[in-house]
Amino acid sequence: MGIPSPSRRGFIRATGAGVGLASMAGCLGGGGGASGGLTIGFYGPFSGPTSNIGQQKRMAAELSRDLINEDGGVHGEDIELVFGDSESEPSAGRNEVNRLISQENVDVVGGGFHSDVALATIEVTSQNDTPQILDEPVSSEIVSKINEQELWNVFKTTPPSEAYAVGWRKLITQFQENEIGYFPYQDKTVAMIGEDTSYGLSIMDLMKGELDKIGWEIISEDEVSLDETDFTSLLARIQENDPDIVWAVQTSSSGAGNLARQFAETGFEQTHLFHNYGLTISDARETAGDAADGAMTLLNAGRVDPLLEEQGVLSAWDDAYDADMTGSAALSYQNVKVIAEYVRAFDGMDAFRSASVDEWAETVISHDPIPGGTGYIDFKDNHEAAWGSTDNQPALGYQVLGGELNLVWPSEVATSEIDGSVY
């Protein structure tokens, strides 16, 4: 159990093309669509409560396909996308991925959004020896399941929840050392507010360990419901303790927007508002208005504009669509691109389709890092992409100003400088 053993990896490397392995593990599924070229089954929430995100993911996948095909395709053939609607439900996701494999005969499965849906789909692809690269699900349970059940056909791109906590530790350290805003602080105290979802509470719990590493004291911890919008009493109580930072994690746009607005109305003095994820949503910033100016928010993996500009993606997106490119879209553009790159590493489509799961896994793991939409994608032995560094997938820190997000951290990828005049 666990990650592939060194002897197994060494055997794959030593045998190169691995003729013997093909008989051990069987051939990859698929066979392509009508064209005979690479066919990718791409699933996502194209209907249901997160269909707006699904729409962006589909648009980005199609753009990535078009850019690849304009550049000659893969092994001289155009790639084809076939879409499956997960409806944000594990059962629907499982059924759609099964359809993509059994009826559409796809070569590789990409896409994904919800972690619980992803956990259902990886069972289907593994049973069929179909390569799968998940682009957006976060849960560390996915990587655990891959390694515990040896589902070596599957790879997970996005960083885990831990990336948020590590990112905040690094950002707070930089603010303290560089005396940004109201920093440096002597007492180094934090009041924590966590949405009472598994997502919110898990990140808040991870934050405790990261803050302890840099000597910050947590002076209060409060849980709030997903649909809560009135935080006036809570913030008044927190203000009495005069924390240096009020740190919150929320996924609700109405909750995040109202918290930021009421934070300003409460009248904190020389206290920073650091908000995990929620203020990255435009609806939240609209609710908060100017009250959110100066707040910091963080994504564990977001679009890295310099990389996208180098690849000509942002201009191509603007030419194709009348909408801003979201982080989800950047991940889906990247997903189709990296799948194409890994298949190109084989001698041809026949060589890819006749390869074993072990050969697929070794090809992905040994491949050079690939520039994508959220960083450089470099999969490790545990089948998760490297994260947390500007050399791979950095957590991205934004300062909210005038209702817009300004990428200000880390400095190596920042597109704006921190505006200290708002503090």
Secondary structure, DSSP 8 states (H G I E B T S, - for coil): --S--HHHHHHHHHHTT-HHHHHHH---S---STTSS-EEEEEE--SSTTHHHHHHHHHHHHHHHHHHHHTT-BTTB--EEEEEE-TT-HHHHHHHHHHHHHTS--SEEEE---HHHHHHHHHHHHHTT--EEESS---HHHHHHHHHTT-TTEEE-S--THHHHHHHHHHHHHHHHHT-TT---SS-EEEEEEESSHHHHHHHHHHHHHHHHTT-EEEEEEEE-TT----HHHHHHHHHT--SEEEEEE--HHHHHHHHHHHHHHT-SS-EEEEEEGGGSHHHHHHHGGGGTT-EEEESS---HHHHHHTTHHHHHHHH-SS---HHHHHHHHHHHHHHHHHHTSSSHHHHHT--HHHHHHHHHHS--EE-SSSEE-B-TTSBB--SSTTS---EEEEEETTEEEEEESTTT-SS---GGG-
